[in-house]
Amino acid sequence: MPPSRPCAASPAVWRAEPEALLPLRLEGVSYAPAGQPLLGPLELAFGAGGTSVVLGPNGAGKSLLLRICHGLLLPSAGRLVWAGPAGHEAARRQAMVFQRPMVLRRPVAANVEYALE
């Protein structure tokens, strides 16, 4: 794996290379809270490099899928397999922008610093 490069915003901030975590494979992943099936079972892989698009109509489970991929929800069945570090380390190296973003009531620079911490 090539060394991490400094982020242009600050020489003290480092970012991980995308290849460090990907590909991400979902193996038999489904989500069924209280026995109500909402997603899956899915066999899916997000590859390293390039762009992945999740496309579908309202209510199809796109946001649910992304929340599971980012570890915000645990699947009812199946497993997620990261190419690189899993668990807490994988969570530290990724981000998700929600559909309804929420900023804290403080200056923009303080919100950016908070997110980078």
C-alpha atoms as an extended CHARMM CRD file, in Angstrom:
* protein
*
       117  EXT
         1         1  MET       CA              0.0000000000        0.0000000000        0.0000000000  PROA      1               0.0000000000
         2         2  PRO       CA              1.4660000000        3.4210000000       -0.8990000000  PROA      2               0.0000000000
         3         3  PRO       CA              1.9690000000        5.8730000000        1.9710000000  PROA      3               0.0000000000
         4         4  SER       CA             -0.8500000000        8.2590000000        2.8230000000  PROA      4               0.0000000000
         5         5  ARG       CA             -0.6780000000       11.7360000000        1.3520000000  PROA      5               0.0000000000
         6         6  PRO       CA             -1.2460000000       14.9560000000        3.2860000000  PROA      6               0.0000000000
         7         7  CYS       CA             -4.5650000000       16.6660000000        2.6520000000  PROA      7               0.0000000000
         8         8  ALA       CA             -4.2030000000       20.0330000000        0.8970000000  PROA      8               0.0000000000
         9         9  ALA       CA             -6.2290000000       21.8030000000        3.6230000000  PROA      9               0.0000000000
        10        10  SER       CA             -3.6310000000       21.2630000000        6.3300000000  PROA      10              0.0000000000
        11        11  PRO       CA             -0.2020000000       19.6170000000        6.4210000000  PROA      11              0.0000000000
        12        12  ALA       CA             -1.0970000000       18.0330000000        9.7880000000  PROA      12              0.0000000000
        13        13  VAL       CA             -4.1310000000       16.1710000000        8.4000000000  PROA      13              0.0000000000
        14        14  TRP       CA             -3.5850000000       12.8650000000        6.6100000000  PROA      14              0.0000000000
        15        15  ARG       CA             -6.0520000000       10.9800000000        4.4620000000  PROA      15              0.0000000000
        16        16  ALA       CA             -6.0800000000        7.3010000000        3.6950000000  PROA      16              0.0000000000
        17        17  GLU       CA             -5.8950000000        6.0840000000        0.1240000000  PROA      17              0.0000000000
        18        18  PRO       CA             -9.2770000000        4.7280000000       -1.1000000000  PROA      18              0.0000000000
        19        19  GLU       CA             -7.6360000000        1.4030000000       -1.9600000000  PROA      19              0.0000000000
        20        20  ALA       CA             -6.8180000000        0.9240000000        1.7270000000  PROA      20              0.0000000000
        21        21  LEU       CA            -10.3980000000       -0.2040000000        2.4670000000  PROA      21              0.0000000000
        22        22  LEU       CA            -11.8900000000       -1.3260000000       -0.8280000000  PROA      22              0.0000000000
        23        23  PRO       CA            -13.2030000000       -3.5260000000       -2.2470000000  PROA      23              0.0000000000
        24        24  LEU       CA            -16.0740000000       -3.9530000000        0.1780000000  PROA      24              0.0000000000
        25        25  ARG       CA            -18.1090000000       -7.1400000000       -0.3200000000  PROA      25              0.0000000000
        26        26  LEU       CA            -21.5830000000       -7.7800000000        1.0230000000  PROA      26              0.0000000000
        27        27  GLU       CA            -22.2410000000      -11.4990000000        1.3560000000  PROA      27              0.0000000000
        28        28  GLY       CA            -25.8750000000      -12.4860000000        1.8870000000  PROA      28              0.0000000000
        29        29  VAL       CA            -26.6200000000       -9.1890000000        3.6420000000  PROA      29              0.0000000000
        30        30  SER       CA            -30.2190000000       -8.5500000000        4.5920000000  PROA      30              0.0000000000
        31        31  TYR       CA            -31.9750000000       -6.2320000000        7.0110000000  PROA      31              0.0000000000
        32        32  ALA       CA            -35.2400000000       -7.2220000000        8.6770000000  PROA      32              0.0000000000
        33        33  PRO       CA            -36.0170000000       -5.3170000000       11.8950000000  PROA      33              0.0000000000
        34        34  ALA       CA            -38.6710000000       -7.0750000000       13.9740000000  PROA      34              0.0000000000
        35        35  GLY       CA            -38.8600000000       -9.7460000000       11.2640000000  PROA      35              0.0000000000
        36        36  GLN       CA            -40.0210000000       -7.2470000000        8.6050000000  PROA      36              0.0000000000
        37        37  PRO       CA            -37.7500000000       -7.7020000000        5.5360000000  PROA      37              0.0000000000
        38        38  LEU       CA            -36.6090000000       -4.3260000000        4.2200000000  PROA      38              0.0000000000
        39        39  LEU       CA            -33.4320000000       -5.1830000000        2.3050000000  PROA      39              0.0000000000
        40        40  GLY       CA            -31.7920000000       -8.1950000000        0.6890000000  PROA      40              0.0000000000
        41        41  PRO       CA            -30.4350000000      -10.7080000000        0.7290000000  PROA      41              0.0000000000
        42        42  LEU       CA            -27.6750000000       -8.9760000000       -1.2770000000  PROA      42              0.0000000000
        43        43  GLU       CA            -24.4690000000      -10.1560000000       -2.9040000000  PROA      43              0.0000000000
        44        44  LEU       CA            -22.6150000000       -6.9830000000       -3.8420000000  PROA      44              0.0000000000
        45        45  ALA       CA            -19.1030000000       -5.5480000000       -4.1580000000  PROA      45              0.0000000000
        46        46  PHE       CA            -17.8710000000       -1.9700000000       -4.2260000000  PROA      46              0.0000000000
        47        47  GLY       CA            -14.5190000000       -1.9460000000       -6.0120000000  PROA      47              0.0000000000
        48        48  ALA       CA            -11.4550000000        0.1900000000       -5.4050000000  PROA      48              0.0000000000
        49        49  GLY       CA            -11.0470000000        3.1530000000       -7.7310000000  PROA      49              0.0000000000
        50        50  GLY       CA            -13.6860000000        4.5960000000       -9.9900000000  PROA      50              0.0000000000
        51        51  THR       CA            -17.1680000000        5.6170000000       -8.9530000000  PROA      51              0.0000000000
        52        52  SER       CA            -20.0440000000        3.4870000000       -7.6970000000  PROA      52              0.0000000000
        53        53  VAL       CA            -23.6460000000        4.5960000000       -8.0770000000  PROA      53              0.0000000000
        54        54  VAL       CA            -26.5900000000        3.3100000000       -6.0500000000  PROA      54              0.0000000000
        55        55  LEU       CA            -29.7140000000        4.0280000000       -8.0630000000  PROA      55              0.0000000000
        56        56  GLY       CA            -33.3630000000        3.2270000000       -7.4320000000  PROA      56              0.0000000000
        57        57  PRO       CA            -36.8050000000        4.6730000000       -6.7410000000  PROA      57              0.0000000000
        58        58  ASN       CA            -37.8800000000        6.2070000000       -3.4310000000  PROA      58              0.0000000000
        59        59  GLY       CA            -38.1970000000        3.5610000000       -0.7630000000  PROA      59              0.0000000000
        60        60  ALA       CA            -36.0110000000        1.0200000000       -2.5800000000  PROA      60              0.0000000000
        61        61  GLY       CA            -33.4840000000        0.8850000000        0.2930000000  PROA      61              0.0000000000
        62        62  LYS       CA            -30.5980000000        2.9750000000       -1.0650000000  PROA      62              0.0000000000
        63        63  SER       CA            -30.0070000000        4.9020000000        2.1680000000  PROA      63              0.0000000000
        64        64  LEU       CA            -30.5330000000        1.7400000000        4.2000000000  PROA      64              0.0000000000
        65        65  LEU       CA            -27.8910000000       -0.0390000000        2.1300000000  PROA      65              0.0000000000
        66        66  LEU       CA            -25.4160000000        2.8110000000        2.6300000000  PROA      66              0.0000000000
        67        67  ARG       CA            -26.0650000000        2.9260000000        6.3830000000  PROA      67              0.0000000000
        68        68  ILE       CA            -25.2880000000       -0.7950000000        6.5780000000  PROA      68              0.0000000000
        69        69  CYS       CA            -22.1370000000       -0.3730000000        4.4670000000  PROA      69              0.0000000000
        70        70  HSD       CA            -20.9290000000        2.4110000000        6.7540000000  PROA      70              0.0000000000
        71        71  GLY       CA            -21.6240000000        0.4170000000        9.9120000000  PROA      71              0.0000000000
        72        72  LEU       CA            -24.4360000000        2.6730000000       11.1400000000  PROA      72              0.0000000000
        73        73  LEU       CA            -26.8300000000       -0.3010000000       11.0830000000  PROA      73              0.0000000000
        74        74  LEU       CA            -25.9890000000       -3.9510000000       11.6140000000  PROA      74              0.0000000000
        75        75  PRO       CA            -27.3720000000       -6.3840000000        9.0380000000  PROA      75              0.0000000000
        76        76  SER       CA            -29.8780000000       -8.9600000000       10.2660000000  PROA      76              0.0000000000
        77        77  ALA       CA            -28.0330000000      -11.6280000000        8.2760000000  PROA      77              0.0000000000
        78        78  GLY       CA            -24.9050000000      -11.9150000000        6.1710000000  PROA      78              0.0000000000
        79        79  ARG       CA            -21.6170000000      -10.1220000000        6.5260000000  PROA      79              0.0000000000
        80        80  LEU       CA            -19.5420000000       -7.2230000000        5.2260000000  PROA      80              0.0000000000
        81        81  VAL       CA            -15.9890000000       -8.0260000000        4.1870000000  PROA      81              0.0000000000
        82        82  TRP       CA            -13.4820000000       -5.1760000000        3.8850000000  PROA      82              0.0000000000
        83        83  ALA       CA            -10.2760000000       -5.6520000000        1.8880000000  PROA      83              0.0000000000
        84        84  GLY       CA             -8.3680000000       -3.6320000000        4.4770000000  PROA      84              0.0000000000
        85        85  PRO       CA             -8.8950000000       -3.0380000000        8.1810000000  PROA      85              0.0000000000
        86        86  ALA       CA            -12.3980000000       -3.7410000000        9.4440000000  PROA      86              0.0000000000
        87        87  GLY       CA            -14.4880000000       -2.5450000000       12.3550000000  PROA      87              0.0000000000
        88        88  HSD       CA            -13.4760000000        0.6480000000       14.1280000000  PROA      88              0.0000000000
        89        89  GLU       CA            -10.4790000000        1.2760000000       11.8380000000  PROA      89              0.0000000000
        90        90  ALA       CA            -12.6720000000        1.0490000000        8.7250000000  PROA      90              0.0000000000
        91        91  ALA       CA            -15.1550000000        3.4600000000       10.3010000000  PROA      91              0.0000000000
        92        92  ARG       CA            -12.3690000000        5.9910000000       10.9490000000  PROA      92              0.0000000000
        93        93  ARG       CA            -11.3260000000        5.9470000000        7.2770000000  PROA      93              0.0000000000
        94        94  GLN       CA            -14.6920000000        6.6750000000        5.6830000000  PROA      94              0.0000000000
        95        95  ALA       CA            -17.4990000000        9.2070000000        5.7600000000  PROA      95              0.0000000000
        96        96  MET       CA            -21.1270000000        9.4180000000        4.7730000000  PROA      96              0.0000000000
        97        97  VAL       CA            -23.0240000000       12.5960000000        3.9450000000  PROA      97              0.0000000000
        98        98  PHE       CA            -26.6300000000       12.2370000000        5.0210000000  PROA      98              0.0000000000
        99        99  GLN       CA            -29.5600000000       13.4240000000        2.9360000000  PROA      99              0.0000000000
       100       100  ARG       CA            -30.4150000000       15.9660000000        5.6000000000  PROA      100             0.0000000000
       101       101  PRO       CA            -27.0200000000       17.2550000000        6.6910000000  PROA      101             0.0000000000
       102       102  MET       CA            -26.8120000000       18.8140000000       10.1220000000  PROA      102             0.0000000000
       103       103  VAL       CA            -24.2190000000       21.3880000000       11.0600000000  PROA      103             0.0000000000
       104       104  LEU       CA            -23.5340000000       22.5140000000       14.5570000000  PROA      104             0.0000000000
       105       105  ARG       CA            -24.2480000000       26.1180000000       15.4960000000  PROA      105             0.0000000000
       106       106  ARG       CA            -20.7120000000       27.4240000000       15.2530000000  PROA      106             0.0000000000
       107       107  PRO       CA            -18.4470000000       28.9420000000       12.5990000000  PROA      107             0.0000000000
       108       108  VAL       CA            -17.8550000000       26.9360000000        9.4050000000  PROA      108             0.0000000000
       109       109  ALA       CA            -14.1760000000       26.4320000000       10.2560000000  PROA      109             0.0000000000
       110       110  ALA       CA            -15.1430000000       24.9470000000       13.6440000000  PROA      110             0.0000000000
       111       111  ASN       CA            -17.5620000000       22.4930000000       11.9420000000  PROA      111             0.0000000000
       112       112  VAL       CA            -14.8230000000       21.3970000000        9.5050000000  PROA      112             0.0000000000
       113       113  GLU       CA            -12.2960000000       20.9760000000       12.3240000000  PROA      113             0.0000000000
       114       114  TYR       CA            -14.8400000000       18.9180000000       14.2970000000  PROA      114             0.0000000000
       115       115  ALA       CA            -15.4030000000       16.5890000000       11.3370000000  PROA      115             0.0000000000
       116       116  LEU       CA            -11.6540000000       16.1480000000       10.7950000000  PROA      116             0.0000000000
       117       117  GLU       CA            -11.1090000000       15.1860000000       14.4390000000  PROA      117             0.0000000000
